[in-house]
Amino acid sequence: MYPAQFEQLIAMFEKLPGVGNKTAQRYAFTLLEKDQEEIGEMIDILNGLKEIRRCHICGFLSAEDTCPFCKDQTRNRSLIMVVANPQDVVAIEKTDSYKGMYHVLGGLISSSKGIYPEDINIEGLLKRITPEIKEIIVATSPTMDGEMTALYLDKVLKDKGVLITRLAHGLPMGASLDYADELTLIKALDNRRKIENE
């Protein structure tokens, strides 16, 4: 129905997560309305993606071999927070409450998706464990895959002489109990603490 190039553009957008045919068409028509200069800028940005690489230490995205976090000498180098992907690093950084190092696994163990320990960056984490490292914080999501990955990490790190902790999970502020899923409620119960009176 549409010209071949336009159909190809729609098909490319449909490959993006969460983008269906109607949204892909809307994106394609929006691009069609852009002038040549804007299209040229987009092409340059897309071509620039080839320059982005993974930090050779932690696996975060970087324009160089080493990311800004690993270069920053002011960060606490005795702490490593293990996350699934670069988006998790950005989410933690937005809280402005963590000043340690990171390790990006590049995914989570998932037997249903055919992702096994050797498919993610666990070997790189093991190589980073030196006497300087005092604590590893496992910050994988509270999903089945996140829990499976956390359990596996606990198993392989157990004998490394380092404290292994897990981010606490529970009910978000303002949430109603009846809207919480079972895993969240279980975690909220497991991580309950004494009420402190001032």
C-alpha positions in Angstrom: 0.0 0.0 0.0 2.7 2.5 1.0 6.0 3.0 -1.0 8.5 0.3 -0.2 10.9 2.6 1.7 8.0 3.8 3.9 6.9 0.2 4.7 10.6 -0.6 5.6 10.6 2.4 8.0 7.4 1.2 9.6 8.8 -2.3 9.9 12.0 -0.9 11.6 9.9 1.0 14.2 7.9 -2.1 14.9 11.0 -3.8 16.0 11.3 -1.4 19.0 9.9 -2.8 22.3 6.3 -1.7 22.9 5.7 -0.3 19.4 2.8 -1.7 17.5 1.9 -1.1 13.8 -0.3 2.0 14.5 2.5 3.7 16.6 5.1 2.7 14.0 3.0 4.3 11.3 2.6 7.5 13.4 6.4 7.7 13.9 7.0 7.2 10.2 4.5 9.9 9.2 6.1 12.2 11.8 9.5 11.7 10.2 8.0 12.3 6.8 7.0 15.8 7.9 10.5 16.7 9.1 12.8 18.8 6.9 16.1 17.5 5.5 18.2 19.2 8.2 16.3 17.5 11.0 16.5 14.1 9.2 20.2 14.7 8.7 20.7 15.4 12.4 18.9 12.1 13.3 21.0 10.2 10.8 24.2 11.6 12.4 22.9 10.7 15.9 22.0 7.2 14.8 25.4 6.8 13.2 27.0 8.0 16.4 25.6 5.1 18.3 28.4 3.0 16.8 30.8 4.9 19.0 29.1 3.9 22.2 30.7 0.9 23.9 30.7 -0.9 27.2 33.0 0.1 30.0 35.7 -2.5 30.2 35.5 -2.5 34.0 31.8 -2.3 34.9 29.9 -2.8 31.6 28.1 0.6 31.7 27.7 2.6 28.5 30.6 4.9 27.6 32.1 6.8 24.7 35.6 5.6 25.9 37.0 2.4 27.3 36.3 3.5 30.8 33.0 5.0 32.0 32.8 8.2 34.2 31.9 6.1 37.3 35.0 3.9 37.1 37.2 7.0 36.4 35.7 8.9 39.4 38.3 8.6 42.2 35.8 10.1 44.8 33.5 7.1 44.6 33.6 4.4 47.3 35.6 1.6 45.7 34.9 -0.9 48.4 31.2 -1.2 47.3 30.0 -2.7 44.1 26.3 -2.6 43.2 25.3 -5.3 40.7 22.5 -4.3 38.3 20.9 -6.0 35.2 21.3 -3.1 32.7 22.6 0.5 32.2 19.1 1.9 32.9 19.3 0.6 36.4 22.5 2.5 37.0 20.8 5.7 35.8 17.8 5.0 38.1 20.1 4.5 41.2 22.1 7.6 40.3 18.9 9.7 40.2 18.4 9.0 43.9 21.8 10.7 44.7 22.1 8.3 47.6 24.7 5.8 46.4 28.3 6.7 45.8 29.9 3.3 45.2 30.9 1.4 42.1 28.6 -0.5 39.7 28.7 -3.8 37.8 26.3 -4.2 34.8 25.4 -7.8 34.1 23.8 -7.1 30.7 20.7 -9.1 31.5 19.3 -11.6 34.0 19.4 -15.4 34.2 16.2 -16.7 32.6 15.9 -20.4 31.7 12.6 -19.7 30.0 14.4 -17.2 27.7 17.5 -19.4 27.3 19.7 -16.9 29.2 22.2 -18.8 31.5 25.0 -17.5 33.8 27.6 -17.7 31.0 25.4 -15.4 28.9 25.7 -12.4 31.3 28.7 -10.6 32.8 29.2 -12.7 35.9 32.8 -13.6 35.1 33.7 -9.9 34.9 32.3 -9.4 38.4 34.3 -12.3 39.8 37.5 -10.8 38.4 36.8 -7.5 40.2 36.7 -9.0 43.7 39.9 -8.0 45.4 40.7 -7.5 49.2 39.6 -3.9 48.6 36.0 -4.9 48.0 34.0 -5.1 51.2 30.4 -5.4 50.0 28.5 -6.4 46.9 24.9 -5.1 46.7 22.7 -7.2 44.5 20.2 -4.8 43.0 18.3 -7.0 40.5 14.6 -6.5 40.2 12.2 -8.5 42.4 11.0 -10.7 39.5 11.4 -14.4 39.0 14.5 -13.8 36.8 15.9 -11.1 39.2 15.5 -13.5 42.1 17.0 -16.4 40.3 20.0 -14.2 39.3 20.4 -12.9 42.9 20.4 -16.5 44.3 23.0 -17.6 41.7 25.2 -14.6 42.6 24.9 -15.4 46.3 26.0 -18.9 45.6 29.1 -18.0 43.5 30.1 -15.1 45.7 29.6 -16.9 49.1 33.2 -18.0 49.5 34.8 -14.8 48.3 35.2 -13.2 51.7 32.9 -10.3 50.9 29.6 -9.2 52.4 26.7 -9.9 50.0 23.6 -7.8 50.5 20.3 -7.4 48.6 18.3 -4.3 48.1 15.2 -4.4 50.3 11.9 -4.7 48.4 8.5 -3.8 49.8 5.5 -1.6 49.5 6.1 1.8 47.9 5.0 4.9 49.8 1.3 5.6 49.4 0.4 2.1 48.0 -2.6 0.2 49.1 -2.2 -3.4 50.3 -4.9 -4.6 48.0 -3.1 -3.3 44.9 0.2 -5.0 45.8 1.3 -8.2 44.1 2.2 -11.3 46.2 6.0 -11.0 45.7 5.9 -7.4 46.9 3.9 -8.3 50.0 6.2 -11.2 50.8 9.2 -9.0 50.5 7.5 -6.3 52.7 6.9 -8.9 55.4 10.4 -10.3 55.1 12.0 -6.9 55.5 9.7 -5.6 58.2 11.4 -3.6 61.0 10.6 -2.2 64.4 8.7 1.1 64.5 11.0 3.7 66.0 9.4 6.3 68.2 11.2 9.6 68.3 
